[in-house]
Amino acid sequence: MTEGNFVDYVKIYVSSGKGGKGSSHLHREKFIEKGGPDGGDGGRGGHVYVRGNKNLWTLFSLKFLRHVKAGHGGDGGSSRSTGSDGEDKYIEVPLGTIVKDKETGDVLFEITEHDETKILAKGGKGGLGNWHFRNSVNQTPRYAQPGMPVEEVDVILELKVLADVGLVGFPNAGKSTLLSVLTSAKPKIADYPFTTLKPNLGIVSYKDFQSFVIADIPGIIEGAAEGKGLGHYFLRHIERNSTLLFLVPADADDIKKEYEILLDELRRYNPEMLDKDRLVVISKSDMLDEELKTELKAQLDKEFKGTPYMFISSITNQGLSELKDKLWKMLNVEV
């Protein structure tokens, strides 16, 4: 999937169908000049649904969709015949999609399971035919109900990537390289900041045919919580990860300081982020000899009290097997 095909934010105008009119028909046939009321009911207007589809990974299929309108209900007919129901419309979305009211910003609902279906705009109810209004006083009512009007709403569809582990780090920290060696994903990799402009997902194969999903999130910079750099375009994708993997390169000027900046950006965006399990990974550790690594470990043992950390190298595969084991244990710890 190219970066241009990763769409995680779309706006759509949605309109249900209006209900059909009830009929005010009076029964007529040969030898029966003044039959009673036999007007049928109008059909229901079509609903607009949102349905989860596990085979979709982005909102790209909706990128150029500006309007979704369901069909109108048919009018009632004679002989108490009911009008046809309007055609329902379905908007297929990937799992993890949030639906918001564009005007108020309120979250209407979210879709997290395959085939989960929610009504976004309810079709208008069909009007009752004059058959329903007959009584002993008025035996030939010549009126019927109109159908209920359409329901209209402007919505925002926003995708929050569903992944078990989120890779968090500054630009060029080695997140894409790590994803490419842990999974079969093929993210864009280059030696300059902001190579990754959209989240990349990969499936990590583990022992006994088990697996978990890891997401490479575009790099954070200071001020991201206020929208600087890629800002909110990536931060919302981290919200659904149960475990956060902080990637800091071994050649960083101050490993603890980089980690604290990353942590502070998450806290300022959403304090609940700090409740997630965290693991600090020192990448590019093939650049360190044993003496440097020993000194760094002694320093980090003092600085990372209570926060687990480990050294890896995506180039030499150093520590990757241990990293998989650690992540698996963190994801499957019994509460």
DAKAWO-V218551 format. One line per field, one symbol per residue. ss: DSSP state (a for helix, b for strand, c for the rest). phi: phi as a letter, one per 20 degrees, with the letter a starting at -180 (. if undefined). burial: 1 if it has 9 or more other ideal C-beta (glycine too) atoms within 8 Angstrom, else 0. Layout:
ss->???
phi->???
burial->???
This chain:
ss->ccaaacccbbbbbbbccccccccccbccbccbccccbccccccccccbbbbbcccccccaaaccccbbbcccccccccccccccccccbbbbbcccbbbbbcccccbbbbbcccccbbbbbccccccccaaaaccccccccccccccccccbbbbbbbbcccccbbbbcbccccaaaaaaaacccccccccccccccccbbbbbbcaaacbbbbbbcccbcccaaacccccaaaaaaaccccbbbbbbbcccccaaaaaaaaaaaaaaacaaaaacbbbbbbbcaaaccaaaaaaaaaaaaaacccccbbbcbccccbcaaaaaaaaaaaacccc
phi->.fffeedcbcdceccfeeffffedfdfcagmcecfffbfeefffffedddcfcfeedbegfdgdeecccefeffffcflleeffffffdddecffoedddfffenffeacdccfmfccfecefffffeffgfdfbfedecfdcbefffffddbecddcedgebfcdedafgmeoffffffeecefcffcbebflfedcfddbdefcflmebbdcceegfecfnffeofmelffdgfffgefecddedcffeffbfffffffgfffffffbgfgfeffccedeelfffdefffffffffffgfedfndfbbdbbffemfmffffffffffffdfee
burial->00000111111111111111111111100000001011111111111111111001011001001001111111111101011011011110111111111100000000100001110110111111111011000001100111110111111111111011111111111111111111101010000001110011111101000001111111111011100011101111111110111111110000110110111011101000100101111111100100001001000100010000111111000111001101110110000
